[in-house]
Each structure stands twice: as C-alpha cells, then as structure tokens.
Amino acid sequence: MNKKHTHTLTFRIIAGMALGLLLGILLNSIGVSGWVDTWLVNGILDVGGRIFISLLKLLVVPLVFVSLVVGTASLEDVGKVGRLGVKTLALYLSTTAIAIILAISMGVLVQPGKGLDLVANQTYEPKAAPPLSDIFVNIIPSNPIRALADGEMLQIIFFAIFFGIALAMSKKKGERLLHLFQDLDHIIMQMVMILIQFAPYGVFFLIAKVFAQQGFSAVLPLAKYFFLTLAVLILHWLVVYPTLLKLIAGLNPFTFFRKFKGVPVFAFSTSSSNATIPVTLENVITKLGVSNSVASFTVPLGATINMDGTAIMQGVATVFIAQVYNVDISLSGYAMVVITATLASIGTAGVPGVGLITLAMVLRQVNLPVEGIALIIGVDRLLDMARTVVNVTGDATVSCIVAKSEGQIDLGIYNSPIKSSDTETV
Ligand code: ASP
C-alpha cells in the first residue's frame, strides 16, 4: 500500500468532523427552525448520530467483560492483580488531583467571575448525586447478570476480575473456557474494527447536530469562564500528560500523541468516555503496545473513574461561581474542593453531561449555591466535548505508565512507525 493510503481513515474521520462543524455553524447562523429543525437537525443528523453512538455502546459491555476476563486470567499470579489495581488507582487519583489543583490555581489567578453581574436566569434543579459511600458498596454486584444488563461498569469490572482469577486458578479445568473467551475477545475486536470504518459519518452527524443547536452566542457572556476552562484543559492535555509519560515511564510523548490521535475525535464527538472505550482499548493495545491484561483493566476502569477533564471544569466552575456570588473560599475550603472533586470523579459516569451533576456535590462542600450551575449550563455542552478528550487521554496515559512499570508494554509496537495496515484502525 502506498503512503497515500496510510492515513486514510484518520483523515476521513477528521474530515467528517470538519465538515460537521461547518454544516453545524452554517445551520446555526441561518437559524434552526421549520423543516431544517424537523427533518435535518432533529431528523437525519440526530438519527445518524444516535445510531453511531448505539453501535459503539453495544460493544462496551461484551468487550470490557470478555477482555478483562482474558486479561486477568493471563496474569500469572493473583498478587499481580492487586498490585496493578493499587498502582492504577493511585495514578488515576493523583492525575485528577493535579488537574483540579491546576484548575483552582488558574481560576484564582485569572478571576473569571470577578465583577460579573450575572443573575442566574435559569433555575437549576440539582439532581441527586450518589453518596460516596454508595459508590464503594455498589462496586460489588449482588446480581452480575443485572450488572451486565444495566451496563454497571464498576460492577462488571469487579465480576470480570473475580471470574478471571478463578479461571486462572482452575488451571487445566478452565482451559477450554479460557480459549473460548480468547476467541470471543478476538471476534469482538474485529467488530470494533468494522465499526470504526463508519466513524467519519458518525462523527459528522454528531458534530453537525451539536453545533447547529449550540452556536457560539452562549459563549460570549461567559467568555472568560469558557476560555479559561479550555486553556486549563489544553494545558493538562498537552503539558501534564506528556511530562508524566516522559518522567515516570520514560516514554516518548510525541510518539504517544501521534499514535493516539484518532481517539480524541471519538471522545470529542460522542462526549462519552464510556462509548469511546472500544476505540481507546483497541488503540492502546494495537498502537501503543500495552498488553491486553493491563489495557483491559486500566482503560475501562479509567473511563469509569478517571475524569481529569471533568475535575478541571469543576475546579474552574467552583472558583467562578464563588467569584460571581462574592463568596470567599478559604484555603481549607479549596482543599475540600480538591478532595471532593477527586472523589466525585469516581462517581461521575463516562456519559455526556454528568460532570455538571456531580458539580453540585462539590459546590455543597464549600456552601456555594447549587443554582450557580445555571450560570454555566449554556456553555457546558461544548466544554463537555473538550473535557471528554482530556478524560480519555488520561486513561491511555495511565495505561501506558502502568504497563511500562510492569514490563507489560511492547516498546517495539509503541515506537514503531504507523503502518499501512493502520488504515483499518484509528
Ligand atoms: N462526558 C464526560 C465523559 O464521558 C463526563 C462529564 O464530564 O460529564 O468523560
């Protein structure tokens, strides 16, 4: 295959995004109403986008369960599972804490809400965020079949690891089933590859709809908040992750971003780390060389509990709302925000808009009015897209760092040039 074909798929996906963006902005500027609204925006674009998300989501549960069973069963001893778990959790929590500290510091420095006379013109009905204690108890499924049916990610992860450990301990008796799971894993990965081929269209539909409905008019009054959040997201994305990759794992960050570049487009257009799991997992294994056992554990876990981008939004939003309402937050108050937002990130599901719901939990910790959320709701859809990119990049970064420390990364694959077969994947 010649060079011209090398980036075809990634190029087509990015082209789909650019065209979607153009169409969306165009539609928004001429006004979305009448048949444009009924047939185009809430018709073709909506249906196309929803079909694509459903296709991605349909693979999440079988993929996570099967690949995690295979991954755990192939770790030689149970002690490794525990070590992997502790390491991964520690890294996920620390990257989130770094993210929120960065966000608060920038918020205090730039003061995006200072002097703004914004009255919340929409009332915000806070939805109940789950109490933290429930999150921990609920990790253990009382009925694993229901957990699978409901797509309860933490419960699925728990059950798959438990099952995988037992499968490994069964030695000879478990061999047949292990082979069956390995075959299933292969087949589901093939399904991911097939699906990825439709990504240019899916991305086009999703992006065109969001921008047709959103436009940029909501951004103007909140420009300082919007651009500050965006700037911190970019800082974390392009400075913190590369630094961690280089310093802790000695991995070349440029190679990481070159290989990973297709995945952020999925995160951006779906606004869901969860729906992006199949693509992240496929990329981390085939492009970045992380072993199946580490990737199948770290990626789904990260998509569920690691939300650095969301924590950044919550940090800037807290400072912003405090400034608009003229409330002073003490140093210990900020420390509370760091702790709560880091823990809230565990309870934030990787689906669109949930970060705003768990923000209520953070605001309550420092006695800020939850109605303050109404101030920022208008620009949240756009920020959600950007923060989901950071969320999934954080998952892949930690996956690589953990894999490197466990000797579970194939540096030959990580450092290899992008092959022509990559036309099939992103
Ligand atoms: N949309 C984000 C994600 O899926 C979560 C959020 O911040 O709302 O990662």
Residues whose N, C-alpha, C, O or C-beta is under 5 A from the ligand:
A	BS01	LIG	S271 S272 S273 N274 T310 A349 G350 V351 P352 G353 V354 G355 L356 D384 T388 N391
